Amino acid sequence: MKILIAEDDPVSRRLLEATLGKWGYEVTSTSNGTDAWEVLAAPQAPKLAILDWMMPEMDGVEVCRRVRGRPDQGPLHILLLTARGRKEDVIAGLGAGADDYITKPFDQEELRARVQVGVRIVELQTTLAARVQELEEALVRVRQLRGLLPICSYCKKIRDDRNYWQQVEQYVSTHSEVQFSHGICPECYSKVVEPQLDEAARVQGVNRAPVKKRRGGAQ
């Protein structure tokens, strides 16, 4: 997973880069808040960010506010890195949109645990977003079967949006996951099948015994 580090102190930044790289993460680094915001606003942005609270040009809290204010924001876990340990500061950071925080100087094992939590949350959010998209696409397919359908008065074929005429079952199968099992309704059996059987029996010179129709139509 890609992780963004935004830290203006070069020693802390290199330590974070080396530590996260050792754990197998792909790291992108910036030294100020403006560059961090540009990275997070770009396509294919990292899904986890470690932002220093105090940075030149734009601090980590302001980066959080801007990121959370985007209407198209995808899954992103933000970890604030700060020397401020007061409860008021923690509340301010979380209120701006940070998901977690860690105080400096940081403990490597604590950092590792918090990063792993962030990775799990991002993966769950990504999976959920994919499931929601699948559901929305399914609903679109269902809605395609609603409304006015142009159907031939004689052969009962349906005209699609490309002006092609299709059998009803072919059209429905194309726009849904419905599978058809064909049968004969009682009305069609009486009007269509029985006259054909009678005609076949007359040609062969035999008397046809009436067939007892099952409830719901002949199969």
Secondary structure, 3 states (H helix, E strand, C coil): CEEEEECCCHHHHHHHHHHHHHCCCEEEEECCHHHHHHHHHCCCCCCEEEEECCCCCCCHHHHHHHHHCCCCCCCCEEEEEECCCCHHHHHHHHHHCCCEEEECCCCHHHHHHHHHHHHHHHHHHHHHHHHHHHHHHHHHHHHCCCCCCCECCCCCCEECCCCCEECHHHHHHHHCCCCCCCCCCHHHHHHHHHHHHHHHHHHHCCCCCCCCCCCCCCC
